[in-house]
Amino acid sequence: MSMTSTKDDVVALAQRLLACPSVTPATGAVFAELESMLAPLGFTVDRFIAGEAPDGPVENLLAWRTTGAGPHFAYAGHLDVVPPGAGWTSDPFAPDIRGDLLYGRGAVDMKGSIAAFVAALSDLPDDLRGTISLIITGDEEGPAVYGTLALMDRMATRGLRPDFCLVGEPTSTQRLGDVVKIGRRGSVNMWINVQGAQGHVAYPHLADNPIPRLVRILAAIEAEELDQGTDWFQPSNIEITDLEVGNPAHNVIPGQATARISIRFNDRHSGASLIERIKALAAVEGGTVEARISGESFLTQPGPLSGMVTAAIRDVTGVEAELSTTGGTSDARFLSRLCPVVEFGLNNATMHKLDEAVAVQDLRDLQCIYARIMERALRPA
C-alpha cells in the first residue's frame, strides 16, 4: 500500500511546472505549484527569499517529511531555467505533447526530474522510516550565490543534515540511465591586468606598451601542464577566454591590457592554489590577478549511494550505468560538503536548446527509478 497518493501522474506534474515561466532567478508561481504538490504529501514546506542585488534576491524552497527514526535522503534541484530564445515550434511555457515527447523549457533541465521525484513519493511503501527532503533553488543557472548555499544555511538552522543526496540534473546522454555523475571538476575564472603608460607610437621611449608583457604572461600560462588526469578525472585545463585592450586609435600605445582565463580543475588542485600559481606567473611581468572561484572539485567515491542508484537504474531499464565526472559544474559542488552526493536524471540532449523535450516514457521510468532509490536508502539491507 502506498504511503501517499497524488491526484496527477508524472506527466501532469511536469506540465504544471513547465507552464510557469521561471527564467533565472525563478520566483513565485513555479514555487507555489511545487508547494501545492508537496503539502498534501505530508511535507513541511519552507519557502524563503535570500540575498540582495546584484546576485539576489533569490527564492528557494526547502521541504521535508519524517516518518520515524532512520536515514535522511535528500533530493536537490532547481526550478529556474535559461531564457528560451526565439524560434521555438510552440510556446516554450505552454507544455505540448507531440508524439512521444513533452516539449517545454525545463523539460529535461530540470522540471521533468523534479516532477518524477514528486511522483515517486507516491510509490513508496508505508513502512519506510527516516527523512526525505527536497532542496530546490530558483537560481542554479545564474550566479548561484543565494541559492543552494542559502538552502544549506537554512538546513543547518533547522538541524537538517542528509546522509545521502541525489541531484536530479540531466546526466543521461544516449538513453536514460547510461551515465551517473559521482564528481565534477572545479571552476575558477581569473582576470589578468597589465598596466602600462599610454603614448604616441612614434615615441615608444616615452610610453610603456603593456601588450607584449600580457602576451608573455599568457604564453607562460599556456605552457603550464597542470596534471595528466586521475583515475576518475580528465586532465585539468586552462583556457584563455577574453583579451581586451580597448584602443580605438592606430597611433596610440595603450595604457592597459587585460585578459580572462578559465580553469576547470580536478581534485589534484584547489581554487586557491591555482590562483596563487597564476599570480606568480603574472607577477614576473608586473601583472595583477583577480579571481572568482565558482566551485571546488568533488568526488564521491563509488560506494553505497552510487550502488543504490545504479542498481535502481538496472532494475527499471536494464542499463548498466557508467560512473562519470565529466561535464560542467552543478550545485552538487556545494552539497558535497554535507554528505555523499551523486547526480542522475534525464537525457541531456536538448537541454538549453530550442524545442527542449523529454520522452514521456523516460519520465515514467525515472519516477520508478527514484522510488527504488529512496526505498533502498530508507530500508538499509
PEMOQUI-V532123 format. One record per residue. N is the residue number from 1. RES is the residue in one letter. PSI is psi in whole degrees, -180 to 180 (none if undefined). Layout:
# PEMOQUI-V532123
N&RES&PSI + N&RES&PSI
This chain:
# PEMOQUI-V532123
1&M&142 + 2&S&142 + 3&M&-35 + 4&T&173 + 5&S&148 + 6&T&150 + 7&K&-36 + 8&D&152 + 9&D&-180 + 10&V&-36 + 11&V&-44 + 12&A&-39 + 13&L&-44 + 14&A&-42 + 15&Q&-39 + 16&R&-41 + 17&L&-40 + 18&L&-28 + 19&A&-7 + 20&C&110 + 21&P&131 + 22&S&49 + 23&V&141 + 24&T&131 + 25&P&131 + 26&A&139 + 27&T&167 + 28&G&-115 + 29&A&-42 + 30&V&-33 + 31&F&-38 + 32&A&-37 + 33&E&-46 + 34&L&-41 + 35&E&-40 + 36&S&-21 + 37&M&-37 + 38&L&-37 + 39&A&-44 + 40&P&-15 + 41&L&9 + 42&G&14 + 43&F&140 + 44&T&128 + 45&V&126 + 46&D&105 + 47&R&136 + 48&F&159 + 49&I&136 + 50&A&145 + 51&G&168 + 52&E&171 + 53&A&148 + 54&P&-13 + 55&D&1 + 56&G&-173 + 57&P&158 + 58&V&136 + 59&E&140 + 60&N&161 + 61&L&127 + 62&L&126 + 63&A&144 + 64&W&154 + 65&R&128 + 66&T&130 + 67&T&64 + 68&G&174 + 69&A&136 + 70&G&-175 + 71&P&160 + 72&H&115 + 73&F&125 + 74&A&145 + 75&Y&132 + 76&A&145 + 77&G&-170 + 78&H&145 + 79&L&-11 + 80&D&154 + 81&V&161 + 82&V&158 + 83&P&141 + 84&P&-30 + 85&G&170 + 86&A&150 + 87&G&11 + 88&W&149 + 89&T&-34 + 90&S&171 + 91&D&122 + 92&P&-18 + 93&F&22 + 94&A&87 + 95&P&134 + 96&D&125 + 97&I&120 + 98&R&116 + 99&G&-125 + 100&D&9 + 101&L&145 + 102&L&120 + 103&Y&145 + 104&G&149 + 105&R&123 + 106&G&2 + 107&A&-42 + 108&V&-25 + 109&D&86 + 110&M&38 + 111&K&-32 + 112&G&-40 + 113&S&-43 + 114&I&-43 + 115&A&-40 + 116&A&-38 + 117&F&-43 + 118&V&-44 + 119&A&-36 + 120&A&-26 + 121&L&-29 + 122&S&-15 + 123&D&-2 + 124&L&140 + 125&P&161 + 126&D&-24 + 127&D&8 + 128&L&142 + 129&R&133 + 130&G&-163 + 131&T&137 + 132&I&133 + 133&S&155 + 134&L&130 + 135&I&97 + 136&I&123 + 137&T&161 + 138&G&8 + 139&D&82 + 140&E&-33 + 141&E&-14 + 142&G&-142 + 143&P&-30 + 144&A&31 + 145&V&-40 + 146&Y&25 + 147&G&-105 + 148&T&-34 + 149&L&-42 + 150&A&-36 + 151&L&-38 + 152&M&-39 + 153&D&-42 + 154&R&-41 + 155&M&-40 + 156&A&-40 + 157&T&-24 + 158&R&5 + 159&G&27 + 160&L&119 + 161&R&115 + 162&P&155 + 163&D&-30 + 164&F&150 + 165&C&131 + 166&L&124 + 167&V&126 + 168&G&30 + 169&E&153 + 170&P&95 + 171&T&-20 + 172&S&147 + 173&T&-54 + 174&Q&-38 + 175&R&158 + 176&L&125 + 177&G&2 + 178&D&-18 + 179&V&132 + 180&V&131 + 181&K&126 + 182&I&5 + 183&G&169 + 184&R&150 + 185&R&156 + 186&G&170 + 187&S&133 + 188&V&135 + 189&N&141 + 190&M&143 + 191&W&119 + 192&I&127 + 193&N&133 + 194&V&120 + 195&Q&139 + 196&G&-152 + 197&A&121 + 198&Q&147 + 199&G&179 + 200&H&138 + 201&V&-22 + 202&A&-12 + 203&Y&62 + 204&P&-26 + 205&H&-14 + 206&L&4 + 207&A&176 + 208&D&104 + 209&N&117 + 210&P&-15 + 211&I&-48 + 212&P&-36 + 213&R&-40 + 214&L&-40 + 215&V&-40 + 216&R&-38 + 217&I&-47 + 218&L&-35 + 219&A&-41 + 220&A&-39 + 221&I&-43 + 222&E&-29 + 223&A&-10 + 224&E&131 + 225&E&110 + 226&L&-42 + 227&D&176 + 228&Q&20 + 229&G&173 + 230&T&-175 + 231&D&-33 + 232&W&-14 + 233&F&147 + 234&Q&166 + 235&P&145 + 236&S&149 + 237&N&146 + 238&I&130 + 239&E&132 + 240&I&120 + 241&T&-9 + 242&D&145 + 243&L&136 + 244&E&130 + 245&V&-39 + 246&G&38 + 247&N&107 + 248&P&-10 + 249&A&142 + 250&H&-16 + 251&N&22 + 252&V&129 + 253&I&125 + 254&P&159 + 255&G&-5 + 256&Q&147 + 257&A&138 + 258&T&156 + 259&A&157 + 260&R&137 + 261&I&154 + 262&S&132 + 263&I&127 + 264&R&123 + 265&F&150 + 266&N&-170 + 267&D&13 + 268&R&-8 + 269&H&166 + 270&S&162 + 271&G&-42 + 272&A&-41 + 273&S&-36 + 274&L&-37 + 275&I&-46 + 276&E&-36 + 277&R&-44 + 278&I&-37 + 279&K&-41 + 280&A&-40 + 281&L&-41 + 282&A&-36 + 283&A&-28 + 284&V&-34 + 285&E&15 + 286&G&17 + 287&G&154 + 288&T&158 + 289&V&133 + 290&E&147 + 291&A&156 + 292&R&121 + 293&I&119 + 294&S&-30 + 295&G&150 + 296&E&159 + 297&S&157 + 298&F&155 + 299&L&124 + 300&T&104 + 301&Q&143 + 302&P&131 + 303&G&-148 + 304&P&-45 + 305&L&-52 + 306&S&-32 + 307&G&-42 + 308&M&-44 + 309&V&-48 + 310&T&-34 + 311&A&-41 + 312&A&-40 + 313&I&-45 + 314&R&-41 + 315&D&-42 + 316&V&-39 + 317&T&-18 + 318&G&2 + 319&V&138 + 320&E&109 + 321&A&142 + 322&E&132 + 323&L&128 + 324&S&159 + 325&T&15 + 326&T&171 + 327&G&-174 + 328&G&-162 + 329&T&163 + 330&S&175 + 331&D&-6 + 332&A&-24 + 333&R&-29 + 334&F&-46 + 335&L&-21 + 336&S&-14 + 337&R&-21 + 338&L&-38 + 339&C&173 + 340&P&136 + 341&V&136 + 342&V&161 + 343&E&135 + 344&F&131 + 345&G&-153 + 346&L&177 + 347&N&129 + 348&N&12 + 349&A&-33 + 350&T&7 + 351&M&138 + 352&H&7 + 353&K&167 + 354&L&147 + 355&D&44 + 356&E&136 + 357&A&152 + 358&V&142 + 359&A&131 + 360&V&-40 + 361&Q&-34 + 362&D&-38 + 363&L&-44 + 364&R&-40 + 365&D&-39 + 366&L&-39 + 367&Q&-47 + 368&C&-40 + 369&I&-46 + 370&Y&-39 + 371&A&-42 + 372&R&-36 + 373&I&-47 + 374&M&-40 + 375&E&-42 + 376&R&-39 + 377&A&-37 + 378&L&-2 + 379&R&74 + 380&P&144 + 381&A&none
